[in-house]
Amino acid sequence: QAQLVESGGGLVQPGGSLRLSCAASGLFLGDYTIGWFRQAPGKEREGLACIASRPGTEFYADSVKDRFIISRDNTNDTVNVQMFNLKPEDTANYYCAADLGRPSWCHIIENGYQYWGQGTQVTVSS
């Protein structure tokens, strides 16, 4: 069965940067729309960013626009999110998700994604 795994989480000071990575077994991420989401305890999952399988299409939620950059590493078949200027409110468990949707667009609607990783914790604190 297909499995996604996130990595790169950790503790970072406010204003710092962190890079998260999404890898997979059982599927080729290059064929999938990939979304990044986060969830803090007691809160609903929040869509952050997505990238389509066709190059040139990404989308960012307003909460992370201009601070997060999503990209593909085609050599390693991973999808990364580079996070800049992290804030305490960014503290959450971060998930990647995959969906075999249309190659030319993407979305950050949770119910639209088929496969999910277990998450990686990001804590922003001084």
Phi, psi and omega per residue, in radians:
Q1 nan 2.562 -3.138
A2 -1.124 2.499 -3.124
Q3 -2.494 2.338 3.049
L4 -1.892 2.598 3.096
V5 -2.452 2.291 3.091
E6 -1.711 2.653 3.074
S7 -2.601 2.870 3.051
G8 1.842 -0.069 3.133
G9 -1.237 2.891 3.136
G10 2.916 -2.888 -3.139
L11 -1.725 2.277 -3.138
V12 -2.470 2.585 3.120
Q13 -1.349 2.669 3.045
P14 -0.934 2.398 -3.078
G15 1.546 -0.150 -3.122
G16 -1.441 -3.101 -3.085
S17 -2.227 2.722 3.130
L18 -2.702 2.529 3.090
R19 -2.037 2.199 3.064
L20 -1.850 2.641 -3.124
S21 -2.311 2.529 3.080
C22 -2.092 2.165 3.080
A23 -2.165 2.930 -3.057
A24 -2.534 2.685 2.905
S25 -2.197 2.521 3.134
G26 1.511 -0.058 3.041
L27 -2.705 2.815 3.141
F28 -1.814 1.950 -3.042
L29 -1.101 -0.442 3.112
G30 -1.054 -0.337 3.130
D31 -1.605 -0.070 -2.957
Y32 -2.038 2.559 2.837
T33 -1.213 2.326 -3.105
I34 -2.092 2.288 3.058
G35 -2.077 2.634 3.004
W36 -1.994 2.349 -3.119
F37 -2.326 2.873 3.034
R38 -2.504 2.728 3.139
Q39 -2.598 2.202 3.011
A40 -1.682 2.727 -3.127
P41 -0.954 2.307 3.121
G42 1.375 0.029 -3.121
K43 -2.062 2.763 3.079
E44 -1.300 2.733 3.053
R45 -1.142 2.461 -3.121
E46 -2.028 2.195 3.056
G47 -1.292 2.372 -3.043
L48 -1.970 -0.864 -3.036
A49 -2.831 2.754 3.063
C50 -2.574 2.799 3.098
I51 -2.442 2.316 -3.137
A52 -1.399 2.851 3.099
S53 -1.233 -0.493 3.049
R54 -1.431 2.287 -3.109
P55 -1.033 2.524 3.011
G56 1.771 0.008 -3.118
T57 -2.135 1.971 3.035
E58 -2.374 2.767 3.092
F59 -2.486 2.499 -3.123
Y60 -2.270 2.426 2.986
A61 -1.188 2.663 -3.125
D62 -1.026 -0.547 -3.083
S63 -1.159 -0.366 -3.102
V64 -2.185 -0.031 -3.137
K65 -1.011 2.364 -3.121
D66 1.331 -0.030 3.070
R67 -2.041 -0.479 -3.139
F68 -1.958 2.483 3.072
I69 -2.265 2.139 3.116
I70 -1.744 2.471 -3.099
S71 -2.711 2.851 3.071
R72 -1.903 2.443 2.938
D73 -1.853 1.648 -3.028
N74 -1.196 -0.492 3.123
T75 -1.094 -0.737 -3.111
N76 -1.751 0.005 -3.102
D77 0.920 0.936 3.032
T78 -2.188 2.835 3.007
V79 -2.139 2.211 -3.053
N80 -1.990 2.704 2.956
V81 -2.264 2.075 3.081
Q82 -1.639 2.151 -3.059
M83 -1.960 2.227 -3.133
F84 -2.046 2.760 3.052
N85 0.843 0.932 -3.093
L86 -1.177 2.523 -3.092
K87 -2.117 2.754 3.105
P88 -0.942 -0.603 3.128
E89 -1.230 -0.129 3.022
D90 -1.418 -0.132 3.141
T91 -1.085 2.134 -3.090
A92 -3.104 2.997 2.930
N93 -1.538 2.229 -3.049
Y94 -1.837 2.325 -3.074
Y95 -2.145 2.547 2.890
C96 -1.895 2.705 -3.116
A97 -2.514 2.668 -3.082
A98 -2.259 2.500 3.111
D99 -2.550 2.355 3.125
L100 -1.527 1.259 -3.115
G101 -1.754 -2.834 3.107
R102 -1.137 2.397 -3.025
P103 -1.266 -0.286 -2.994
S104 -1.749 0.074 3.112
W105 -2.667 2.911 3.095
C106 -2.569 2.969 -3.136
H107 -2.605 2.947 3.124
I108 -2.136 0.645 3.048
I109 -1.553 2.122 -3.026
E110 -0.984 -0.780 -3.048
N111 -1.202 -0.207 -3.127
G112 -1.470 -0.055 -3.074
Y113 -1.886 2.407 -3.030
Q114 -1.580 -0.729 -3.052
Y115 -2.011 2.465 -3.084
W116 -2.364 2.525 2.973
G117 -1.491 -3.135 -3.116
Q118 -1.557 -0.212 3.063
G119 1.741 2.720 3.016
T120 -2.346 2.370 -3.010
Q121 -1.455 2.306 3.011
V122 -2.058 2.174 3.110
T123 -2.154 2.143 -3.136
V124 -1.937 1.923 -3.052
S125 -2.767 2.591 3.054
S126 -1.619 nan nan
